Amino acid sequence: MKKNKTVNIIIIIVFLLIIFLPQFLFWIFGNNEEVSNTENRVLKSKPKFKLSQIVDYPKQFDDYYNDHLPFRNSLRKYWSLINYKLFNTSVDNSVIIGKDGWLFYRGDTIIEKLTASTKYTEDEKENILNTLKSNINKFKEKNIKAYVMIAPDKENIYSEKLPKSIKKAENTATEELINYIKENSDINIVYPKENLLNVKDKYQLYRKYDTHWNTIGALIGTISLQKEIDNNFNYDINNIEFEETDEIDKRDLSTFINLQDELFENKINIKNFYDNIEYQENKTDVYEEYISNSSNNQTVMFIGDSFRTNMKPTFSRLYKRVVYLHRDKYTYDLIEKIKPDIVVIEAVERSSDKLEKKLTN
């Protein structure tokens, strides 16, 4: 009888611990972060109780509680590692686990555009083209040459690494848009897909655990762009020399699934691309300016997105002055301030709809 009583007491204690220990740990060790450093989002804040919103309060508090659980990041990391290693699945819906451990991005309708299940309508293509024409004509009025560059998505170049269930279309939604622009205008448009495909068996061109191209892929982008600007430009992309550094490269996708410390690659430096040219970088709140000892005295204004970043170490060696800025920070008065001879308007394939942004007044 005494033994049964002891067992019952133990069961009650364990039961109470199960109920109250998480709550106790929450108040003592709860996660105090406001922004998740792995999920790239603002964590839920503690909701204020209002009688008028009593129906919504339980859900709001539950979201807050889940975001601020103690040891949340560690638990999420181990759960993510189990899913990645054992089940080849992702704990984040925006990340796809591909073949050989490659990670791919599911956001921005990238897969829908790749498979052409989502396409640009005729009106959307016409609007993008008309905006580009308007932007470029304004530049032409000031004797500025303009070029449009679309950087291919990683999913397009390494489609064979995607799960079998994802079938790339013969022409992606963006490729249909590019063909439309070429057929209906004389816009100088650069889409280095073929150049990338031609050397992908020799070099890895995109980061395995990130959405962006690496420095070799970006060099192919630089070469493709410069060949469009200067017909006499020549560089043999089959003789690239590079070295792997001790510095860890960016890895946004493995960060999304909290495995940035397990899934990473080292940064690569290009060794033999105009290595006699040196440059200095000057930063402002709006743009980064690169001044080099190149004999090409022209100034280039490069308006783009994050794919421009890895092009800077190579493209900056081709001109005396290159000014880089994100499209969201561009204003028309920068034309008079920077006085470029050439403007490059760049967008990654999945964001090609951003080309509809009006750049000129």
C-alpha positions, 0 to 999 in steps of 0.5 A: 500500500505504501509502495503504491502511494509513493508511486502515485506521488511520483506520478503527480510530481512528474505530471506537475513538472510537465505542466509547470516546468516549461512555464517556469523556464519560459519566465526565467530563460525565455528568449529575449530576442526581438529579431530572429537571426536565423529566420530573418523575421521579427519575432512576435511581441507580447500582446496586450490584453484587451477585453475588446480583442479577447477572441484574438488574444489566445492565438496572439499569446500562443504565437508570442509564447512559441517565438520566445520559448527557452532554448528555442534556437537550439531545439530548432537546430537539432530538429532541423538537423534531424529532418535534413540528415535523416528525412531530406526535408526542411523545417522552413517552407521557404527552403527546398532540400535538393539532391546532394544536400543542395538547398534552394529557395521556394519564395518569390514564386521562384518555382512557379516561374521556373516551371512556368506554372506562373507566367507574365501576362501580356499586359505585365510584359508590356508594362515592364517593357514600357517602363524600361523604354521610358527609363532608358530613353531618359538616360539616352537624352543625357547621352548615357548608355543603358544596359539591362542585366538579368542574373539567372536564378540558381534554380535555373542553372542547377535544376538537376539538383532540384527534387524530381517533382520539380520540372523546369520548363523549356522557357521559364516565365522570365525567359519568355519576358526576355524574349518579349523584350528582345522582340519588341525593342532594341534594349541592350539586355544581358542574360548570362545563362548560356555562359554559366551553363557552358562552364558549370561542369568545370566550376561551381557557380552558385553557393550550395547553401545560399540563393546567390551566385559565388564569386566565380558565377559573378565573374561570368556575369561580369564577363557577359555584361562587359562583352555586351558593353564592349565588343572588343572585350576578351577574357577566356572564362575557361582559364579562371584561377581562384583560391579558397579562403578561410573566410566562411561565405554567406549562406542565407538558406542554411541560416533559414533552417538554423543550420548555418554552423553545419552547412557552409562553404568557404569564400572564393577569391578570383586571382587572375582577373585584371589583378594589376588593377587596384581600387578603393571603396568609398561608402555613403548612406546611398551607394558604394563608390569604387575608384580604380587605376583602370585606364578606362576613364568612364563612370558606371552607375550600377543599379541592382539588387544583392546579386551585384555584390559579388560582381564588385571585386571584378567589374570594378576593375574594368572602369575608373569609377563604378557606383553601386546602389540598390534600386530602392535607394535610386533617385533621379538626382543621382544622375546629376551627382554621379554623372555616369557614362553608362547605367546598368539596371540589374535584377535577379531572375526571380525579381524580374518584375522589379524592372517595372520600377520607374527610375526616371522623372 
